[in-house]
């Protein structure tokens, strides 16, 4: 009985995986997103700032 229950669980997982894979192929790129792809904004790097920028900021203050 233990073997059979394992078998059923494995089948469920396999089917779930198959079901997940199917829609990805059908819906590749929706038309509204195809016109203007998302623009990645450059995030400012965290960390040490150069002495130059520190001086400039001091002048601005």
C-alpha positions in Angstrom: 0.0 0.0 0.0 2.8 2.4 0.8 4.3 1.8 -2.6 1.0 2.6 -4.3 0.5 5.8 -2.5 4.0 6.9 -3.4 3.2 6.0 -7.0 0.0 8.2 -6.9 1.9 11.2 -5.4 4.6 10.9 -8.1 1.9 10.8 -10.8 0.3 13.9 -9.3 3.6 15.8 -9.3 4.4 14.7 -12.9 1.0 15.8 -14.1 1.3 19.1 -12.2 4.6 19.8 -13.9 3.2 18.9 -17.3 0.2 21.2 -16.8 2.5 24.0 -15.8 4.6 23.7 -18.9 1.8 23.8 -21.5 0.6 27.4 -21.1 4.1 28.9 -21.2 4.5 27.7 -24.8 1.0 29.0 -25.9 1.3 32.5 -24.3 4.8 33.7 -25.2 4.5 37.5 -25.3 1.2 39.4 -24.9 0.7 42.1 -27.6 0.5 45.0 -25.1 3.9 44.1 -23.7 5.4 43.5 -27.1 4.9 47.1 -28.1 6.8 48.6 -25.2 9.1 46.2 -23.4 9.8 46.9 -19.7 12.7 49.4 -19.2 15.1 48.4 -16.5 16.2 51.4 -14.5 19.8 51.5 -13.4 19.9 51.3 -9.6 22.5 53.5 -8.0 25.3 51.4 -6.6 25.5 51.2 -2.9 28.8 51.5 -1.2 31.6 54.0 -1.0 31.2 57.3 -2.9 34.2 59.0 -4.3 35.8 62.0 -2.6 34.8 64.1 -5.5 31.1 63.6 -5.1 31.5 64.1 -1.3 33.1 67.5 -2.0 30.5 68.5 -4.5 27.7 67.6 -2.1 29.4 69.7 0.6 29.5 72.6 -1.8 25.8 72.1 -2.7 24.9 72.2 1.0 
